[in-house]
Amino acid sequence: MSEKAVVIYSGGMDSFTILNKAKQEGYELYALTFDYGQKHKKEIQYAISVCQELKVPHRIIDITAINQLLQSSSLTSDIEIPEGHYEAANMKSTVVPNRNMILLSLAIGYAVDIGAPKVFYGAHSGDHAIYPDCRPDFVHAMNRVAKLANYEPVDIVTPYLNGDKTEILKDGLAMGLDYGKTWTCYNGREKACGKCGSCVERLEAFTLNNATDPLPYESV
């Protein structure tokens, strides 16, 4: 019998790669997508489509009520989403306070409930500069907590914790994945903006892999 695993699946590149990687490794997957009031809610539709195609059980969890507590982030408020590279100081406005601790806590609870000993999520080194809840110290601390918080220990698995989006894309392309099935842009418009930190990092990864991004862009 395959081992069960929960995947925090946003619909973006990183979690898309991890979902497919874990599936190919033979896990019995259960995908969780969270609606926390993010502007780029379009990613949820991409997540739905992929899970239907892969026949992965998928739950979309509405936690939009927490949005009223997280208004300091440009992803969850009227603050304008900044443009530029993730390493720029202005990108700190895209930090959603405590987001990954909240999402991981819920995913761990779900994992315990269904008897899954692992939770996968897409922290990677490209996020370390701006997002404290993607850094190794945070992940290792949460992993210790996850093994203490319940009778059933849960392992938080981060395959790309020390890699970056270029490495993630390289793995995905080697698996033959279609990244036209993912949404990365922080703006939820018809086309990706090509200017927000998320788009810039994505396009950089495609360039460094000598590949063409299949998503349409407003400006590149």
Secondary structure, DSSP 4 states (H G I P E B T S, - for coil): -PPEEEEE--SSHHHHHHHHHHHHTT-EEEEEEEESS-TTTHHHHHHHHHHHHHT--EEEEE-GGGGGG-TTSTTSSSSPPPBS-TTSGGGGGG--TTHHHHHHHHHHHHHHHHT--EEE----GGGTTT-GGGSHHHHHHHHHHHTTSSSS--EEE-TTTTS-HHHHHHHHHHTT--GGG----SS-SSSB-S-BHHHHHHHHHHHHTT----S-BS--
